[in-house]
């Protein structure tokens, strides 16, 4: 049930933001990364909430390493069926690639001494989680 609640929150955040079309691959990547973040970042009234989710999805946070560590040593109160769904989702996000603008400068944009300018025409293949984290973080800001 925790996974379904996390997915509901993530879906609501992504829909409210209006960043990408619901049902698109990009939308699903954003929902899945946010659902993992919500589930693995703790629960209940004392959970981190929006501020914690923003920190976890920030550009300089090693989200993928954090998810791997949390799945290996999950929060104590997380039921095993929910963890199984989270592990399947993580595997899917790692194994799926999406073509997107080079948000992280992976194609060498903005060399030394140059300002980093996003060229939306220049696209690269990214693991779905990378695009999902960026979209999820922006969606959280827009909520």
Secondary structure, DSSP 8 states (H G I E B T S, - for coil): -HHHHHHHHHHHHHHHHTSS-TTSHHHHHHHHHHHHHHHHT--STTS-HHHHHHHHTSTTS-HHHHHHHHHHS--TT--HHHHHHHHHHHHHHHH-EEEEE-TT-TT--S-TTS-----TT-EEEEEHHHHHHHHHHHHHHH-
